[in-house]
Amino acid sequence: MAEGFMSKSLSCKMIALLALIQGVAGLLRGFNWVRLGEDLFGQGLLLLPMLGVVAVMRGLFIAGVALLYVLFVIGSLLERSWAWWPGLTAAIINLLLVLGAVFQGASVVEAIVWSVIPVILLYYFFSQKRPGTVKDA
């Protein structure tokens, strides 16, 4: 049985559920950005199609972060020690995206909603025993 970080405790299952929720929400948000970009492709001569490309790229990036959350969920439920890395990466990138959105004028309430789960995940990651550390004797 795996010790420490990826045990099938209730807290691990709750963290996996929160990460799954964040991942699904991120996939939906990324899909919306891609749809917006596709709508802009057919409009105008140069500027709007270029903005469409930017929107599609942003949507794909958000979807990539969401897939990191899903990878973390799968790894954590299978009790794999490598699950720590995609989860940590997704949470940090998610918080950086939220900070960037706030600096660009996004709603503070929306920023708080998108940052609650990554903050909880980061707390969980750094309060647990990390993979690859020496077992206590």
Backbone torsions as a table, in degrees:
resi	resn	phi	psi	omega
1	MET	NA	136.9	-178.9
2	ALA	-72.3	139.5	179.2
3	GLU	-101.4	158.7	169.0
4	GLY	73.6	-113.4	-165.6
5	PHE	-62.1	-48.7	-171.1
6	MET	-110.2	39.7	175.5
7	SER	-79.5	156.0	-177.6
8	LYS	-85.2	49.2	177.3
9	SER	-78.0	170.1	178.5
10	LEU	-62.3	-39.0	-179.8
11	SER	-64.8	-37.7	177.8
12	CYS	-65.3	-40.5	178.1
13	LYS	-66.6	-38.1	178.3
14	MET	-67.1	-41.2	177.8
15	ILE	-63.9	-41.9	178.0
16	ALA	-62.6	-39.6	178.0
17	LEU	-64.6	-44.1	177.6
18	LEU	-61.8	-42.1	178.9
19	ALA	-65.2	-37.6	177.4
20	LEU	-64.3	-43.2	177.5
21	ILE	-60.1	-45.8	179.7
22	GLN	-64.1	-39.7	179.6
23	GLY	-64.9	-44.9	179.1
24	VAL	-65.0	-43.4	178.0
25	ALA	-62.4	-39.6	177.9
26	GLY	-65.7	-40.8	177.1
27	LEU	-61.9	-41.8	178.0
28	LEU	-65.2	-41.2	178.4
29	ARG	-65.9	-42.5	177.0
30	GLY	-62.0	-40.8	177.8
31	PHE	-61.8	-39.8	178.4
32	ASN	-63.2	-40.2	177.7
33	TRP	-64.3	-40.5	178.8
34	VAL	-64.2	-43.7	177.8
35	ARG	-61.1	-42.4	177.9
36	LEU	-61.1	-44.0	177.8
37	GLY	-62.6	-40.7	177.9
38	GLU	-63.3	-37.7	177.4
39	ASP	-64.1	-35.5	-178.7
40	LEU	-76.6	-21.5	-179.3
41	PHE	-57.2	-41.5	-173.2
42	GLY	-85.3	3.7	-176.0
43	GLN	-111.3	139.4	175.1
44	GLY	74.1	-179.7	-179.3
45	LEU	-97.4	-47.2	-172.5
46	LEU	-132.9	-51.0	-171.7
47	LEU	-66.7	-50.6	-178.1
48	LEU	-65.6	-40.7	174.8
49	PRO	-62.3	-34.3	177.4
50	MET	-67.6	-39.1	175.3
51	LEU	-64.8	-32.9	176.0
52	GLY	-63.0	-40.2	177.8
53	VAL	-63.5	-42.9	178.8
54	VAL	-62.2	-42.5	180.0
55	ALA	-64.9	-41.6	178.6
56	VAL	-64.6	-43.5	179.1
57	MET	-62.4	-41.0	177.8
58	ARG	-63.1	-42.8	178.2
59	GLY	-62.1	-40.9	178.5
60	LEU	-67.3	-36.7	177.2
61	PHE	-65.1	-44.6	177.8
62	ILE	-62.3	-41.2	178.2
63	ALA	-65.0	-35.4	176.7
64	GLY	-63.2	-41.8	176.7
65	VAL	-64.7	-40.7	178.4
66	ALA	-62.7	-36.8	177.7
67	LEU	-68.4	-29.1	173.4
68	LEU	-64.1	-39.1	175.4
69	TYR	-61.4	-44.5	-179.6
70	VAL	-63.8	-41.0	176.7
71	LEU	-60.9	-40.7	176.4
72	PHE	-61.6	-43.8	-179.2
73	VAL	-60.9	-47.2	-179.5
74	ILE	-61.7	-47.7	-179.5
75	GLY	-64.0	-38.5	-178.4
76	SER	-71.6	-37.1	178.4
77	LEU	-71.3	-25.8	175.3
78	LEU	-88.9	3.0	179.1
79	GLU	60.2	43.2	178.2
80	ARG	-95.5	135.3	-178.1
81	SER	-70.9	-24.1	179.6
82	TRP	-69.5	-13.2	-177.6
83	ALA	-63.7	-22.8	-179.4
84	TRP	-60.1	-41.6	-173.8
85	TRP	-67.8	-50.1	177.8
86	PRO	-65.2	-32.9	177.4
87	GLY	-66.1	-45.8	178.3
88	LEU	-63.2	-45.0	179.5
89	THR	-60.8	-46.1	-179.5
90	ALA	-62.3	-43.4	-178.7
91	ALA	-64.7	-42.5	-179.4
92	ILE	-67.7	-46.2	179.0
93	ILE	-63.0	-39.8	178.7
94	ASN	-59.4	-45.0	178.9
95	LEU	-66.3	-37.1	176.7
96	LEU	-65.2	-39.4	176.1
97	LEU	-63.4	-40.6	178.6
98	VAL	-64.8	-44.3	177.5
99	LEU	-61.4	-41.5	177.3
100	GLY	-62.4	-40.0	178.6
101	ALA	-65.8	-39.0	178.8
102	VAL	-64.7	-42.1	178.7
103	PHE	-66.0	-23.8	178.2
104	GLN	-90.1	1.4	174.3
105	GLY	103.5	15.7	177.7
106	ALA	-69.7	160.2	179.2
107	SER	-64.0	137.2	178.7
108	VAL	-66.5	-36.3	179.3
109	VAL	-63.8	-44.2	177.4
110	GLU	-62.7	-38.5	178.7
111	ALA	-64.3	-40.7	178.8
112	ILE	-64.4	-43.2	179.7
113	VAL	-60.2	-42.6	-178.1
114	TRP	-77.0	-13.6	-177.2
115	SER	-105.5	-8.4	-177.9
116	VAL	-62.3	-52.6	-176.4
117	ILE	-65.7	-44.3	176.6
118	PRO	-59.9	-36.2	178.1
119	VAL	-65.9	-42.8	177.2
120	ILE	-61.8	-43.4	179.1
121	LEU	-62.9	-43.9	179.0
122	LEU	-62.1	-41.0	176.4
123	TYR	-60.3	-44.7	-179.8
124	TYR	-63.3	-44.8	-178.4
125	PHE	-59.8	-43.5	-174.9
126	PHE	-87.3	-6.9	175.6
127	SER	-96.8	-8.1	179.6
128	GLN	-100.8	163.1	174.5
129	LYS	-69.7	128.8	-177.1
130	ARG	-78.0	152.1	178.0
131	PRO	-65.9	145.9	176.9
132	GLY	86.7	-0.1	178.2
133	THR	-85.3	158.6	-178.3
134	VAL	-73.6	135.2	178.7
135	LYS	-66.7	145.3	176.5
136	ASP	-70.8	139.2	-178.9
137	ALA	-83.5	NA	NA
